[in-house]
Amino acid sequence: MKTYSATPTDIEHQWFVVDADGMVLGRLAAEVAKIIRGKHKPMYTPHMDTGDNVIVINASKVKVTGRKAEQKRYFHHTGYMGHERFTPFASMLEKHPERIIEKAVYGMLPKTALGRQSLRRKLRVFANANHSHAAQQPKVLDLNKKSEKK
């Protein structure tokens, strides 16, 4: 029995909209990274771009658990020796809520050319509920649904 490997003719990319309102940052980022890589598809092939495009709306309403709202910091280096800069989570959420989700998803993607290209091309994050990708006819993806026990 041969192992299935997707070819470029087999791959079909879709668009999904995810509402981040009230979702936990890490759990949202893990699910979005899985969709961007294509791991949710049965035809997933690690060396091919089988993933889908994701639009995240309401990024400014994302939540964090524990004391991360007070303790979490984002690192930035200016390029000069000793010039490390740290931005607190609350300040970043206020000024640039899109970057919070982008950085969280980036941390969950592989650090290869395929991972870097996926983040730039496949992830669109908006601070509020308006987005400019209605022409792509994205499907709503509900990540908040609870699993029902029988």
WOJOZI-V383178 format. One line per field, one symbol per residue. ss: DSSP state (a for helix, b for strand, c for the rest). phi: phi as a letter, one per 40 degrees, with the letter a starting at -180 (. if undefined). Layout:
# WOJOZI-V383178
ss = ???
phi = ???
This chain:
# WOJOZI-V383178
ss = ccccccccccccccbbbbbccccbaaaaaaaaaaaaacccccccccccccccbbbbbcaaacbccccaaaacbbbbbccccccbbbbbaaaaaaacaaaaaaaaaaccccccaaaaaaaaaabbbccccccccaaaccbbcccccccccc
phi = .cccbcbdcccbcbbbbbcccgccdccccccccccccgccbccdbdcbcbcbcbbbbfccbcbbcgbcccbcbbcabchccgbcbbbcdccccccbcccccccccdcbcccbcccccccccbbbbbcbccbbbcccfcccbccccccccb
